[in-house]
Structure formats: C-alpha cells, structure tokens
Amino acid sequence: MAKCPNCGTELERCDDKKFYCPNCNKYYATKKQETAQPAEQQQTEDATLQPTTANQAEATQDVNSELEALKARLAALEAEKQQAQQNPAPKAKSPAKEKMSAAISKVSASPAWAWFKKHWFIVCPIVLVVIIFITLMSTLVGIRGIYVNVNNPNEFYSFTATKYEYHYTSMYTGQEGVDKGSWKKSGSKLSLTYKDEDFGKITEDVKILKN
C-alpha cells in the first residue's frame, strides 16, 4: 500500500491514478514511469547504427578520392594545353611537297649546282642568247611566206609563224573562199589544222617536196 510522502499515512485509493491522504487531506497521482530500454535492445541498435556510420564515412572518403583524381586530371589537361600552345606541332607536309623538298635538297647538294652557283654570271647570258636565237630562227626561217598553185594562181597558201590561210575558188559556186587555221612541221610532213562548219576540227597532213 502506498504511503503519504508528507506524513507517512497510508493513502486510500480513489481510482487507478489518484490516492487520498486522510491526515493531510491531499490527493496524490501516480507518476508515469518511463520504461527503460533493455540493454540488449540498445546494444542491437548501436550495432545497427555503427555499420551505417562506417559506410557513410567510407562513401565520403571514396567521393573525396574521386574529386582529387578529377582535379589532378584537369590540372594535367591544362598543362598539356599550355604546352601545346607554347610548342605547336609542325604541320604534316603533303607527299608532293615532300618529294619537291627532297628533289631540291638533292639538287642543292649536287656538284653541278655548286658549279652553276660559281659561274652563273657567265652561263645565264649564254643561255639567254641561245633562247633568243632559237626563237628568231623558228619565227623567220621555215615555210613562212606565200605558196601559189602554178596551175591556178587564185589558189594559194599564206603562212605566218604559226597560222596559215588557204585562199581558193569554190568549184560549186565559183566564189572565192578562205580557210584559216594553224600549222606544224615535222620533217617533211606538214600538219594543217582548221575548223570546218560541218565536221568541226580537222587536221590534214601534207608531204613537203623539195624545190
């Protein structure tokens, strides 16, 4: 039986929660007791929480490691970029340019080029004179002039350095006509090239007789 905390008199029960002291004329209520958590349950909860905390710490460490690796990679890329800007890679040469460079290097290293560099002031005027002589000979000497058909004086060829004109009288209309074109001589063969209205470009070969 519960006793009064003030006078020690036994308390009378009024209901499940209240008691009455006839000596002090006071009512007392029972205090709700907190249920203590068993030690085994507490240990189990602690054991359950500990791995979670350890996993979080491990995950945080992994994230930090990845961040550090990423920062190192970015720093390396930035360093490579700066180095590439400071020392740009040489452009690759095309095969034609490489062959040309090799040929120029080969010529520059040849004894003939060394001799030409030493005597160019004599060689160049001689070469120029030869070129002028050949040009004049090809222009002034050859079949330049007018060649007339002895049987028909109205039919003749007029040759310049590279062009020709053929003057003739048409056997169908009786009118005079002119064909114009270019010529080229090879030995005793003369090639005449002209344009026909019906057949287009035509080349005829004529044999040149002496006298």
C-alpha positions as CSV (number, residue, x, y, z in Angstrom):
1,M,0.0,0.0,0.0
2,A,1.3,3.5,-0.9
3,K,2.1,5.9,1.9
4,C,1.8,9.7,2.0
5,P,5.2,11.3,1.3
6,N,4.4,14.1,3.7
7,C,3.1,12.3,6.9
8,G,3.6,8.7,6.1
9,T,-0.1,7.8,6.5
10,E,-1.3,5.1,4.2
11,L,-3.1,6.5,1.2
12,E,-6.6,5.5,0.2
13,R,-7.0,4.5,-3.5
14,C,-9.6,6.6,-5.3
15,D,-9.0,5.1,-8.8
16,D,-6.2,3.7,-10.8
17,K,-4.3,7.1,-10.9
18,K,-5.2,9.0,-7.7
19,F,-4.7,8.4,-4.0
20,Y,-6.1,10.3,-0.9
21,C,-4.4,11.1,2.4
22,P,-7.0,11.5,5.2
23,N,-4.4,13.0,7.5
24,C,-3.1,15.7,5.1
25,N,-6.4,15.9,3.2
26,K,-4.5,15.8,-0.1
27,Y,-4.8,13.9,-3.3
28,Y,-1.8,12.3,-4.9
29,A,-1.4,11.0,-8.5
30,T,0.8,8.2,-9.6
31,K,3.8,9.2,-11.7
32,K,4.2,7.6,-15.1
33,Q,7.3,5.6,-15.1
34,E,9.4,5.6,-18.2
35,T,10.0,2.2,-19.5
36,A,13.7,1.6,-19.6
37,Q,15.0,0.2,-22.8
38,P,16.6,-3.1,-22.4
39,A,20.4,-3.1,-22.6
40,E,20.3,-5.9,-25.2
41,Q,18.0,-3.8,-27.5
42,Q,20.2,-0.7,-27.0
43,Q,23.3,-2.7,-28.0
44,T,21.5,-4.1,-31.0
45,E,20.5,-0.6,-32.1
46,D,24.1,0.6,-31.6
47,A,25.4,-2.3,-33.5
48,T,22.9,-1.5,-36.3
49,L,23.9,2.2,-36.4
50,Q,27.6,1.6,-36.4
51,P,27.8,0.0,-39.8
52,T,25.7,2.8,-41.3
53,T,28.1,5.4,-39.9
54,A,31.1,3.4,-41.2
55,N,29.5,3.1,-44.6
56,Q,28.9,6.8,-44.8
57,A,32.5,7.6,-43.8
58,E,33.7,5.1,-46.5
59,A,31.4,6.6,-49.1
60,T,32.6,10.1,-48.2
61,Q,36.2,9.0,-48.5
62,D,35.5,7.5,-51.9
63,V,33.9,10.7,-53.1
64,N,36.9,12.7,-51.9
65,S,39.3,10.4,-53.7
66,E,37.4,10.7,-56.9
67,L,37.3,14.5,-56.6
68,E,41.1,14.6,-56.0
69,A,41.6,12.3,-59.0
70,L,39.4,14.6,-61.2
71,K,41.3,17.7,-60.1
72,A,44.6,16.0,-60.9
73,R,43.3,15.0,-64.3
74,L,42.1,18.6,-65.0
75,A,45.4,20.0,-64.0
76,A,47.3,17.6,-66.3
77,L,45.0,18.5,-69.2
78,E,45.5,22.2,-68.6
79,A,49.3,21.7,-68.5
80,E,49.2,19.8,-71.8
81,K,47.1,22.5,-73.4
82,Q,49.5,25.2,-72.3
83,Q,52.5,23.2,-73.6
84,A,50.7,22.6,-76.9
85,Q,50.1,26.4,-77.3
86,Q,53.7,27.2,-76.5
87,N,55.2,24.5,-78.7
88,P,52.7,23.9,-81.6
89,A,53.2,20.7,-83.5
90,P,54.7,21.1,-87.1
91,K,52.2,20.7,-89.9
92,A,52.4,17.5,-91.9
93,K,53.7,18.0,-95.4
94,S,51.9,16.6,-98.4
95,P,53.6,13.8,-100.4
96,A,54.1,16.2,-103.3
97,K,55.8,18.8,-101.1
98,E,58.0,16.2,-99.5
99,K,59.1,14.9,-102.9
100,M,59.8,18.5,-104.1
101,S,61.8,19.2,-100.9
102,A,63.8,16.0,-101.4
103,A,64.5,16.9,-105.0
104,I,65.5,20.5,-104.1
105,S,67.8,19.1,-101.4
106,K,69.3,16.6,-103.8
107,V,69.9,19.3,-106.5
108,S,71.4,21.7,-103.9
109,A,73.9,19.0,-102.8
110,S,74.9,18.1,-106.3
111,P,78.3,19.3,-107.8
112,A,76.6,20.7,-110.8
113,W,74.6,23.1,-108.7
114,A,77.8,24.2,-106.9
115,W,79.4,24.8,-110.3
116,F,76.4,26.8,-111.5
117,K,76.4,29.0,-108.4
118,K,80.1,29.7,-109.1
119,H,79.7,30.5,-112.8
120,W,76.1,31.7,-113.1
121,F,77.1,35.2,-114.3
122,I,78.6,33.6,-117.4
123,V,76.1,30.8,-118.0
124,C,72.9,32.9,-117.8
125,P,73.8,35.3,-120.6
126,I,74.8,32.4,-122.9
127,V,71.6,30.6,-122.3
128,L,69.6,33.8,-122.9
129,V,71.3,34.3,-126.3
130,V,70.7,30.8,-127.3
131,I,67.0,31.1,-126.5
132,I,66.7,34.3,-128.5
133,F,68.5,32.7,-131.5
134,I,66.2,29.7,-131.5
135,T,63.1,31.9,-131.2
136,L,64.3,34.1,-134.2
137,M,65.1,31.1,-136.3
138,S,61.7,29.5,-135.7
139,T,60.0,32.8,-136.5
140,L,61.9,33.9,-139.5
141,V,63.1,30.7,-141.1
142,G,60.9,27.9,-142.4
143,I,57.8,27.8,-144.7
144,R,56.8,31.4,-143.9
145,G,55.5,33.2,-147.0
146,I,53.0,32.7,-149.8
147,Y,52.8,29.5,-151.8
148,V,50.8,29.7,-155.1
149,N,49.4,26.9,-157.2
150,V,51.1,27.4,-160.6
151,N,48.1,25.9,-162.4
152,N,45.6,28.2,-160.6
153,P,47.1,31.5,-159.3
154,N,43.9,32.2,-157.4
155,E,44.7,29.2,-155.2
156,F,47.5,29.9,-152.7
157,Y,48.6,29.4,-149.0
158,S,49.8,32.2,-146.8
159,F,51.9,31.1,-143.8
160,T,52.9,33.1,-140.8
161,A,54.9,31.8,-137.8
162,T,52.1,29.6,-136.5
163,K,49.0,30.4,-138.6
164,Y,48.0,29.9,-142.2
165,E,45.3,31.0,-144.7
166,Y,44.2,29.0,-147.7
167,H,42.6,31.0,-150.5
168,Y,40.7,29.2,-153.2
169,T,37.8,29.4,-155.6
170,S,34.8,27.1,-155.0
171,M,34.1,24.7,-157.8
172,Y,30.4,24.7,-156.9
173,T,29.6,28.4,-156.5
174,G,32.6,29.9,-158.3
175,Q,33.1,32.3,-155.3
176,E,36.4,32.8,-153.6
177,G,36.8,31.3,-150.1
178,V,39.3,31.4,-147.3
179,D,40.1,28.7,-144.7
180,K,42.1,29.7,-141.6
181,G,44.0,27.5,-139.2
182,S,47.3,26.6,-137.6
183,W,50.2,24.6,-138.9
184,K,53.0,22.4,-137.6
185,K,56.0,21.0,-139.4
186,S,57.7,17.7,-138.6
187,G,60.4,16.7,-141.0
188,S,58.9,16.6,-144.5
189,K,55.3,16.4,-143.1
190,L,53.2,19.5,-142.7
191,S,50.1,19.3,-140.5
192,L,47.3,21.7,-141.1
193,T,44.6,22.1,-138.5
194,Y,41.4,24.1,-139.2
195,K,37.7,24.2,-138.2
196,D,35.0,23.0,-140.6
197,E,31.4,24.2,-140.3
198,D,30.0,20.6,-140.8
199,F,32.7,18.4,-139.4
200,G,34.3,20.6,-136.7
201,K,38.1,20.5,-136.1
202,I,40.0,18.7,-138.9
203,T,43.8,18.0,-139.2
204,E,45.3,17.2,-142.6
205,D,48.8,16.0,-143.3
206,V,50.7,17.2,-146.4
207,K,54.0,16.0,-147.6
208,I,56.6,18.7,-148.4
209,L,58.6,18.1,-151.6
210,K,62.0,19.7,-152.2
211,N,62.1,22.7,-154.6
